Amino acid sequence: MKKFLALLMIFALLCSALVACGDNDKNESSADDSKDESANTSDSNSSTIPSDGSENGEVVQIPEMENLSEYIKLGAYKGLSVTNVEVTDEVLADKRFDLLLTYCNYAEDEVVDPKVVVEMADKANIDYVGKLEGVAFEGGTGTDYDLVIGSNSFIDGFESGLLGVAEGETVDLELTFPGDYHNAEMAGVTVVFTVTVNSIAKASFPELSEAFLEEKFDVRTEKEFEAFIKDEAEIDAKKKMYSEAWKQVLDGSELIQIPQALLDSYINADVEYYKYYASSYGVTLEELINMDETALRKTLSSNYTQQIKQELVLYAILDKEIGREISDELFNAKVEEYAESNNMTKEDFLEKYEKENINESIYWDSVIEFVFSNANLK
């Protein structure tokens, strides 16, 4: 079973790369860059996977390797300069919007009205074509797509570019894919999306009744809800600072060589999983994920190379600064924290996740905390 917390980033990347695998034909967009960094700790490869992917017996895992310096050269990880993310009134307002957006109700228009324009929180039904140098690029086209404005489902500038656009109107959006976009071929590339707004469903936010607040956020009053919003915003701010610090560590570290047997085991396991999943639905691998096995292996190789680099950096810092021994007190405290964040009892959590996986999550927490606590906020 792969690590259930430590590998969140790699599986987020993979899910983005395979965005069309579980969707219908109208949702085939490379522009769809959903920013889902929530603390989802569900195991990305379920117990239905037929094997561990190893073709030559047991594969030595990074925690068992000696001489990590043969694989990774650490860069600076202490004294980093990290931007201090403040929780301002504007940040709190945005967080409130994000939390309530999920629960909006929408009123559909029966006829197209050119006087109706796209506003924040509206659900716009759109057709779009992404073009690079005037030619439509693969994965950049969608039809009859329902896009909630403000959901951050697409790359920056796409949703904001539709604000004020009327029903029935077509606009061209010149946008640049982020430099760290999951598809390396599109990272940093400027394209034009031609977007037609077919219809607009106006949003109405829910009434903040006691019943609603208790059901959705486990609070009873608006005052308690405001405190909840602040807590969530502070968590987001901390995540951004942690992310910036960790990115600096990774960028400054050099991957000398990849443990090939480990990389192969990860790739083989995932290929087996997708084949198994495809067969259970009576379709081919290519029909399931819109790419053949060769392309899948190439995508997985790129993504898992970055993951393994992260793991090597993690254990190199862990061994230098913290050590691998976890006290019973720390283990129990972390289990309670993880269980609570996943709305599980401690007993259910321990039954679902193996101790070695929990330990690795604790390692990640410990190393990230160490790096951040030794950084300088600017």
C-alpha positions in Angstrom: 0.0 0.0 0.0 1.4 3.4 -1.0 1.9 6.1 1.5 -1.5 7.7 2.2 -0.5 11.2 3.3 3.1 11.7 2.0 2.2 11.1 -1.6 -0.7 13.6 -1.9 1.2 15.8 -4.4 2.1 13.1 -6.8 -1.4 11.7 -6.9 -2.8 15.1 -7.4 -0.5 15.5 -10.4 -1.5 12.2 -11.8 -5.2 12.8 -11.3 -4.8 16.1 -13.2 -2.8 14.4 -16.0 -5.6 11.9 -16.4 -8.4 14.4 -15.9 -10.5 12.8 -18.6 -10.4 9.2 -17.3 -13.6 9.2 -15.4 -15.5 11.9 -17.2 -17.6 12.1 -20.3 -16.5 13.6 -23.6 -17.5 17.1 -22.8 -14.9 17.5 -20.0 -11.7 16.9 -21.8 -9.8 20.0 -20.9 -6.1 20.4 -20.3 -7.1 23.8 -19.0 -8.9 22.1 -16.1 -6.3 22.6 -13.3 -8.4 21.9 -10.3 -6.6 23.1 -7.1 -7.8 20.3 -4.7 -4.9 20.5 -1.8 -7.1 19.4 0.7 -5.9 17.1 3.3 -7.5 14.1 1.7 -5.8 11.2 3.3 -7.6 8.4 1.5 -5.3 5.7 0.1 -4.9 6.4 -3.6 -4.4 2.8 -4.5 -7.1 0.6 -3.0 -6.7 -2.9 -1.7 -8.2 -4.2 -5.0 -4.8 -3.8 -6.7 -3.7 -7.3 -7.7 -0.1 -6.9 -6.7 2.6 -4.5 -5.5 3.9 -4.1 -9.1 7.2 -5.7 -8.4 8.4 -8.0 -11.2 11.6 -9.3 -9.5 10.6 -10.0 -6.0 10.7 -7.5 -3.1 11.8 -4.0 -3.9 14.0 -2.2 -1.3 12.1 0.9 -0.2 13.7 4.3 0.5 13.4 3.9 4.3 15.5 0.8 4.1 18.2 2.2 1.9 21.7 3.0 3.1 24.0 5.8 1.8 21.2 8.1 0.6 24.0 10.4 -0.5 24.5 8.1 -3.5 21.1 9.2 -4.7 20.5 12.7 -3.5 22.6 15.8 -2.8 20.8 18.1 -0.3 20.7 21.8 -0.9 20.0 24.4 1.7 17.1 23.5 4.1 17.9 25.8 7.0 17.7 29.6 7.0 15.4 29.8 4.0 13.6 33.1 3.3 9.8 32.5 3.2 7.1 35.0 2.4 4.8 35.6 5.4 1.2 35.0 4.4 -1.1 37.2 6.4 -4.8 36.5 7.0 -6.4 39.8 6.0 -10.0 40.8 5.9 -9.9 40.1 2.1 -8.5 36.7 2.7 -11.3 35.9 5.2 -14.0 37.1 2.7 -12.5 34.9 0.0 -12.5 31.9 2.4 -16.1 32.5 3.3 -17.0 32.6 -0.4 -15.1 29.4 -1.0 -16.8 27.6 1.9 -20.3 28.6 0.9 -19.9 28.3 -2.9 -20.4 24.5 -2.7 -23.8 24.9 -1.2 -25.2 27.5 -3.6 -28.5 27.0 -5.4 -28.9 27.8 -9.1 -31.8 29.2 -11.1 -31.6 28.1 -14.7 -32.7 30.6 -17.5 -35.3 29.2 -19.8 -34.2 31.4 -22.7 -30.9 33.1 -23.6 -30.9 36.7 -22.5 -28.1 38.9 -23.7 -28.7 41.2 -20.8 -27.7 38.5 -18.4 -23.9 38.5 -17.7 -21.6 36.2 -15.8 -20.9 37.1 -12.2 -19.0 35.5 -9.4 -20.6 32.2 -8.1 -22.7 31.9 -11.2 -22.8 28.5 -13.1 -21.9 29.2 -16.7 -22.5 26.5 -19.3 -19.7 26.9 -21.9 -18.1 25.6 -25.0 -14.4 26.2 -25.4 -11.5 25.5 -27.7 -7.9 26.0 -26.6 -5.5 27.0 -29.4 -1.7 27.2 -29.6 -0.5 29.3 -32.4 -4.0 29.1 -34.0 -4.2 25.3 -33.8 -6.4 23.5 -31.3 -4.3 21.5 -28.9 -5.1 18.0 -27.6 -7.2 18.0 -24.4 -8.1 21.7 -24.7 -11.6 21.4 -26.0 -14.9 21.1 -24.1 -18.6 21.4 -24.9 -21.6 21.9 -22.7 -19.4 22.3 -19.7 -20.9 23.6 -16.4 -18.3 25.9 -14.8 -18.9 27.5 -11.4 -17.2 30.9 -11.5 -14.9 31.2 -8.5 -14.4 27.5 -8.1 -10.8 27.7 -9.4 -11.4 24.7 -11.6 -9.5 26.1 -14.5 -6.1 27.8 -14.9 -5.8 31.4 -13.6 -7.5 34.0 -15.7 -10.0 31.6 -17.3 -12.9 32.1 -14.9 -12.2 35.8 -14.2 -12.0 36.3 -18.0 -15.7 35.3 -18.2 -16.9 37.9 -15.7 -19.2 40.3 -17.5 -19.7 38.1 -20.6 -23.3 37.9 -21.7 -25.3 34.8 -22.5 -24.7 33.8 -26.1 -21.5 35.8 -26.3 -18.1 34.4 -27.5 -14.8 35.7 -26.2 -11.1 35.0 -26.7 -9.0 34.6 -23.5 -5.2 34.8 -23.9 -3.8 32.8 -21.0 -0.5 31.3 -19.8 -0.3 27.9 -18.2 1.5 28.0 -14.8 5.2 27.1 -14.9 4.6 24.1 -12.7 1.6 22.8 -14.7 1.3 19.0 -14.5 1.7 18.6 -18.3 5.3 19.7 -18.8 4.7 20.4 -22.5 2.1 23.0 -21.6 3.9 24.5 -18.6 4.5 28.2 -19.1 2.9 28.1 -22.6 0.6 31.0 -23.7 -2.5 29.9 -25.5 -5.9 31.3 -26.6 -9.1 29.9 -25.4 -12.2 30.7 -27.5 -15.1 30.5 -25.1 -18.9 30.7 -25.8 -21.2 31.2 -22.9 -24.3 29.2 -23.7 -26.3 29.9 -20.6 -25.9 31.3 -17.1 -27.5 29.9 -13.9 -27.6 32.6 -11.2 -26.4 31.6 -7.8 -28.1 32.1 -4.5 -26.1 31.5 -1.3 -27.6 29.4 1.5 -29.3 30.9 4.5 -26.9 30.6 7.5 -29.5 28.9 9.8 -28.4 27.0 12.8 -29.4 23.7 11.2 -27.3 24.5 8.1 -24.2 25.6 10.0 -24.3 22.6 12.3 -24.8 20.1 9.4 -22.1 21.6 7.1 -19.5 23.1 9.5 -20.3 21.7 13.0 -21.0 25.1 14.4 -24.2 26.7 15.6 -24.0 30.5 15.3 -22.6 32.9 12.8 -20.0 34.0 15.3 -18.8 30.4 15.6 -18.8 30.2 11.8 -16.6 33.3 11.5 -14.1 31.7 13.9 -14.3 28.6 11.8 -13.5 30.6 8.7 -10.5 32.2 10.4 -9.1 28.9 11.5 -9.4 27.5 8.0 -7.8 30.6 6.5 -4.9 30.3 8.9 -4.4 26.7 8.0 -4.4 27.7 4.3 -1.8 30.4 5.0 0.4 28.0 6.8 0.1 25.5 4.0 1.3 28.2 1.5 4.3 29.0 3.6 5.2 25.3 4.1 4.8 24.8 0.4 7.1 27.7 -0.5 9.7 26.5 2.0 9.6 22.9 0.8 9.8 23.9 -2.9 13.0 25.8 -2.1 14.4 22.7 -0.5 13.5 20.5 -3.5 14.7 23.1 -6.1 18.1 23.3 -4.3 18.6 19.6 -4.0 20.1 17.5 -6.8 18.8 14.0 -7.7 22.0 12.1 -8.5 20.4 8.9 -9.6 17.0 7.3 -9.4 16.6 4.0 -7.6 15.3 2.3 -10.8 13.8 -0.8 -9.1 11.7 1.4 -6.9 10.6 3.6 -9.8 9.6 0.5 -11.8 7.7 -0.9 -8.9 5.6 2.2 -8.6 4.9 2.4 -12.3 4.1 -1.3 -12.6 1.7 -1.1 -9.7 -0.2 1.8 -11.2 -0.4 0.3 -14.6 -1.8 -2.9 -13.1 -4.3 -0.9 -11.2 -5.6 1.0 -14.3 -5.7 -2.2 -16.3 -7.7 -3.9 -13.5 -10.0 -0.9 -13.2 -10.5 -0.9 -17.0 -11.3 -4.6 -17.1 -13.8 -4.3 -14.3 -15.8 -1.8 -16.6 -15.3 -3.9 -19.7 -13.2 -1.2 -21.5 -9.6 -1.0 -22.6 -6.9 1.0 -20.8 -6.9 3.6 -23.6 -10.7 4.0 -23.5 -10.5 4.5 -19.7 -7.8 7.1 -19.5 -7.5 8.4 -23.1 -3.9 7.3 -23.5 -2.1 4.0 -24.2 0.1 2.1 -21.9 3.3 3.6 -23.3 2.0 7.2 -22.7 0.8 6.2 -19.3 4.2 4.8 -18.3 5.9 8.0 -19.5 3.5 10.2 -17.5 4.0 8.0 -14.4 7.7 7.9 -14.8 7.9 11.7 -14.8 5.6 12.1 -11.9 7.1 9.4 -9.8 10.6 10.6 -10.4 9.6 13.8 -8.7 8.0 11.9 -5.9 11.0 9.7 -5.3 13.2 12.8 -5.2 10.9 14.2 -2.5 11.2 11.0 -0.5 15.0 11.0 -0.8 15.1 14.6 0.4 12.7 13.8 3.3 14.8 10.9 4.6 18.1 12.6 4.1 16.9 15.6 6.3 15.2 13.2 8.7 18.4 11.2 9.3 20.6 14.4 9.6 18.3 16.4 12.0 15.6 14.4 13.6 16.1 10.6 13.5 13.5 8.0 12.8 12.5 7.0 16.3 8.9 8.0 17.1 7.8 8.0 20.7 4.5 6.5 21.7 3.4 9.9 22.9 4.0 11.5 19.5 2.5 8.6 17.6 -0.7 8.6 19.6 -1.0 12.4 19.4 -0.6 12.3 15.6 -3.1 9.4 15.2 -5.7 11.4 17.1 -4.9 14.5 14.8 -5.2 12.5 11.6 -8.3 10.7 12.7 -10.1 13.9 13.7 -9.2 15.6 10.4 -10.8 12.6 8.5 -13.9 12.4 10.8 -12.8 9.0 12.0 -12.4 7.5 15.4 -8.8 6.7 16.5 -9.7 3.0 16.5 -11.1 3.1 12.9 -8.1 5.0 11.7 -5.7 2.5 13.2 -7.7 -0.3 11.7 -7.6 1.3 8.2 -4.0 2.4 8.0 -0.8 0.4 8.8 1.6 1.7 11.3 4.4 2.1 8.8 2.2 4.4 6.7 1.3 6.5 9.7 5.0 6.7 10.7 5.9 8.0 7.3 3.2 10.7 7.6 4.7 11.7 10.9 8.1 11.9 9.3 6.7 14.3 6.7 5.1 16.4 9.3 8.3 16.5 11.4 10.6 17.4 8.5 8.3 20.1 7.1 7.9 21.6 10.6 11.7 21.5 11.0 12.3 23.3 7.7 9.7 25.9 8.4 10.7 26.5 12.0 14.3 27.2 10.8 13.2 29.5 8.0 13.1 33.3 8.1 9.8 35.0 7.4 9.9 38.1 5.1 
